[in-house]
Amino acid sequence: MIAEEIDGLELICEDLPEVEVDSGEVVSAQRDDIKTRFAALQEPLEKKKKKVDEKENLREFNKMAGDEEQYLKEKQIALDNNNLGQTLMEAEMLLSKHQAFVGDLEKHTPTFEATMAYGKELQDADHYGSNIIEARLNQLKASGTTFCRSLRRETKTWKRTISLKNSISSVRKQSPT
């Protein structure tokens, strides 16, 4: 019985195809081929990821620039108020309000500068939207420059108004009633 089983196994073994065991070199070559093909797939994915990141950066910059432009427009409207007050007390009160306005602008300046720096950083990184970014930066810079001119002019007006109202008040106090 055992002899019959051995003979049966020998017959089965004769029918089996001979299988070669791969050498380490063949396995290494196959592994290298797989790595090469994987790297070839990674390259387009990296390009796609870079493009998506650049789009997100451009969207973020445009939002920041839009926020700054809106801020400047709102402040310009407030700055264009021509009310200088009727009395010295009103003028001093409005000057105080103007000084608080200027203080608010000074607190906001780092945000404006950060937006400008971010746009410049994107340009320096050779962003695909550099021309759009440059146009937006130029527009923002022009808006900021115009606003600063208006602010300086308004501040001078306030100083002259207070000086003039002080002079008038002083003359009124000295003149007999």
C-alpha positions in Angstrom: 0.0 0.0 0.0 2.7 2.5 0.8 4.6 1.4 -2.3 1.5 2.1 -4.4 1.2 5.6 -2.9 4.8 6.4 -3.7 4.3 5.2 -7.3 1.2 7.4 -7.6 3.1 10.4 -6.3 5.9 9.8 -8.8 3.4 9.7 -11.6 1.9 13.0 -10.4 5.4 14.6 -10.2 6.2 13.5 -13.7 3.1 15.3 -15.0 3.9 18.6 -13.1 5.7 21.2 -15.2 9.1 22.1 -14.0 9.1 25.5 -12.2 12.2 27.6 -12.2 13.0 29.6 -9.1 13.8 33.2 -9.9 17.2 34.3 -8.9 17.7 37.5 -6.8 18.7 39.4 -9.9 15.4 38.8 -11.6 13.4 39.8 -8.6 15.6 43.0 -8.2 15.0 43.8 -11.9 11.2 43.3 -11.5 11.3 45.5 -8.3 13.2 48.2 -10.1 10.8 48.1 -13.0 7.8 48.5 -10.7 9.6 51.4 -8.9 10.2 53.1 -12.3 6.6 52.7 -13.4 5.4 54.0 -10.0 7.7 57.0 -10.3 6.3 57.7 -13.8 2.8 57.8 -12.3 3.9 60.0 -9.5 5.3 62.8 -11.7 2.0 63.8 -13.3 0.3 63.6 -9.9 2.9 66.0 -8.5 2.3 68.4 -11.3 -1.4 68.2 -10.8 -1.0 68.8 -7.0 1.3 71.8 -7.7 -1.3 73.2 -10.1 -4.1 72.7 -7.5 -2.0 74.4 -4.8 -1.2 77.3 -7.1 -4.9 77.8 -7.8 -5.7 77.8 -4.1 -2.9 80.3 -3.5 -4.2 82.5 -6.2 -7.8 82.3 -4.8 -6.5 83.1 -1.3 -4.5 86.1 -2.6 -7.5 87.4 -4.6 -9.6 87.2 -1.5 -7.1 89.0 0.6 -6.6 91.7 -2.0 -10.4 92.1 -2.4 -10.8 92.4 1.4 -8.1 95.2 1.4 -9.7 97.0 -1.5 -13.1 96.9 0.3 -11.5 98.1 3.5 -9.9 101.1 1.6 -13.2 101.9 -0.1 -15.1 101.9 3.2 -12.4 104.1 4.9 -12.4 106.4 1.9 -16.1 107.0 2.3 -15.6 107.8 6.0 -12.7 110.1 5.1 -14.7 112.0 2.5 -17.0 113.3 5.2 -16.5 117.1 5.0 -18.1 117.9 8.4 -15.6 120.1 10.2 -17.9 121.1 13.0 -19.6 124.4 13.7 -17.9 125.2 17.0 -14.4 124.7 18.4 -15.8 121.9 20.7 -17.4 120.1 17.8 -14.2 120.4 15.8 -12.1 119.1 18.6 -14.6 116.2 19.1 -14.4 115.4 15.3 -10.6 115.7 15.4 -10.5 113.1 18.2 -12.7 110.9 16.1 -10.3 111.4 13.2 -7.3 110.5 15.3 -9.1 107.3 16.3 -9.7 106.7 12.6 -6.0 107.1 11.9 -5.2 104.7 14.8 -7.5 102.1 13.3 -5.6 102.5 10.0 -2.3 102.1 11.7 -3.5 98.9 13.3 -4.6 97.6 9.9 -1.4 98.5 8.1 0.3 95.1 8.9 -2.6 93.3 7.2 -2.2 95.4 4.1 1.5 94.9 4.0 1.1 91.1 4.5 -1.3 91.0 1.5 1.2 92.8 -0.6 4.1 90.6 0.6 2.0 87.4 -0.1 1.4 88.6 -3.7 5.1 89.4 -4.2 6.0 86.0 -2.7 3.7 84.3 -5.3 5.3 86.3 -8.1 8.8 85.5 -6.9 7.8 81.7 -6.9 7.0 82.1 -10.6 3.3 81.4 -10.0 1.4 80.6 -13.2 -0.9 83.6 -12.4 1.9 86.1 -12.0 0.4 88.5 -14.5 -2.9 88.5 -12.6 -1.1 88.9 -9.3 1.0 91.8 -10.6 -2.1 93.6 -11.9 -3.9 93.1 -8.6 -0.8 94.3 -6.6 -0.5 97.4 -8.8 -4.2 98.2 -8.3 -4.0 97.7 -4.6 -0.8 99.8 -4.4 -2.5 102.6 -6.4 -5.6 102.5 -4.1 -3.4 102.6 -1.0 -1.4 105.5 -2.4 -4.5 107.4 -3.3 -6.0 106.8 0.1 -2.8 107.8 1.9 -2.8 111.1 0.0 -6.4 111.7 1.0 -5.6 110.9 4.6 -2.7 113.3 4.7 -4.7 116.0 3.1 -7.6 115.4 5.6 -5.2 115.4 8.6 -3.7 118.8 7.4 -7.3 120.1 7.0 -8.1 119.1 10.6 -5.0 120.7 12.0 -5.7 124.0 10.1 -9.4 123.9 11.1 -8.5 123.5 14.8 -5.8 126.2 14.6 -8.3 128.5 12.8 -11.1 127.8 15.3 -8.7 128.3 18.2 -7.7 131.7 16.7 -11.3 132.7 16.3 -12.2 131.6 19.8 -9.2 133.5 21.2 -10.3 136.7 19.3 -13.9 136.3 20.5 -12.6 136.0 24.1 -10.5 139.2 23.7 -13.1 141.3 22.0 -15.6 143.1 24.1 -19.1 142.1 23.9 
